[in-house]
């Protein structure tokens, strides 16, 4: 495989010609970090792909600016047997190189500054950072011992020896760091406290918040507060997990939402939208109505969105194409109504107040957002 040429082409796509990250992207053999991955076939089933089976496909996939899923549920592609079909959602992946570079830029790395990479994955960010500031200044942390072990081994083969730590970052983060860059979405509130405690005074963090695409950056002040902003950028990362897999989805409530009439029915104002992929809309929903889980289905021209919450609330909106949807809602809260309030604000004002908002994160993990007269707190019990 002529990986050098492919890596050079990838570097042209994800970094400007004069960027200090361009030669680094071109120098890292990304295919070595992803020898196996999961793909989805036409039936929606996870299928194992092995790089060694077709070097051309391996090279094309590894050096395309895309995410590669490496773990589904509790099954890593490295451990899968031929024909095995995992069930569940992705639990680890190789982050697109462009997103890795953007997060590193937000982290403001510098010579002699220690970096904590939260969410090892395949080790891509660790590799780029090690090439830039030196591997002795880089520590990579993941909850999964196989991921840290595999990344350490694969980076060693290309001459990089950063430190790897296996720990649950929502419970404990060993050490103190000048920079923290997270490619897992962190929970506001108690789960954020260990990460904040590991950030040195004067240090900088770049992360996203769970169930949002908001890129939060900030500097740690002597009083322990992290003060910064929501960048005018977005990124979609898997949420941090504490165990081998994510907690089970609200399957029973989704089943109810698919078929029940509900306590309230009516016609919605706006077309059905795949909320999970409408990133800023989804982020505002999490800020105003935390904890909503989502599903979206399309059969022929019928589009259906489902929203559920652990408190028993649920909503179903269904319509043909962009027609106004039939809406059914149940439980203590009206989730589709909450979403429509956000969409009304977006239509009336042309934007939502999230991107560019000021942020203050207190040591207890609460994230206070503000922009003009708008204020919100994320992570409150």
Secondary structure as GFF3:
##gff-version 3
##sequence-region A 1 381
A	DSSP	alpha_helix	3	14	.	.	.	ID=ss1
A	DSSP	alpha_helix	22	27	.	.	.	ID=ss2
A	DSSP	alpha_helix	30	33	.	.	.	ID=ss3
A	DSSP	beta_strand	36	40	.	.	.	ID=ss4
A	DSSP	beta_strand	46	50	.	.	.	ID=ss5
A	DSSP	three_ten_helix	51	53	.	.	.	ID=ss6
A	DSSP	alpha_helix	55	62	.	.	.	ID=ss7
A	DSSP	beta_strand	68	72	.	.	.	ID=ss8
A	DSSP	beta_strand	75	76	.	.	.	ID=ss9
A	DSSP	three_ten_helix	77	79	.	.	.	ID=ss10
A	DSSP	beta_strand	90	94	.	.	.	ID=ss11
A	DSSP	alpha_helix	97	107	.	.	.	ID=ss12
A	DSSP	beta_strand	115	118	.	.	.	ID=ss13
A	DSSP	alpha_helix	124	133	.	.	.	ID=ss14
A	DSSP	three_ten_helix	135	137	.	.	.	ID=ss15
A	DSSP	beta_strand	138	142	.	.	.	ID=ss16
A	DSSP	alpha_helix	145	157	.	.	.	ID=ss17
A	DSSP	beta_strand	163	166	.	.	.	ID=ss18
A	DSSP	beta_strand	177	186	.	.	.	ID=ss19
A	DSSP	alpha_helix	190	198	.	.	.	ID=ss20
A	DSSP	beta_strand	199	209	.	.	.	ID=ss21
A	DSSP	beta_strand	214	220	.	.	.	ID=ss22
A	DSSP	beta_strand	226	234	.	.	.	ID=ss23
A	DSSP	alpha_helix	251	259	.	.	.	ID=ss24
A	DSSP	beta_strand	264	267	.	.	.	ID=ss25
A	DSSP	three_ten_helix	275	277	.	.	.	ID=ss26
A	DSSP	alpha_helix	279	288	.	.	.	ID=ss27
A	DSSP	beta_strand	293	299	.	.	.	ID=ss28
A	DSSP	beta_strand	302	308	.	.	.	ID=ss29
A	DSSP	beta_strand	314	320	.	.	.	ID=ss30
A	DSSP	beta_strand	326	330	.	.	.	ID=ss31
A	DSSP	alpha_helix	335	349	.	.	.	ID=ss32
A	DSSP	beta_strand	358	361	.	.	.	ID=ss33
A	DSSP	beta_strand	367	371	.	.	.	ID=ss34
A	DSSP	beta_strand	374	378	.	.	.	ID=ss35
###
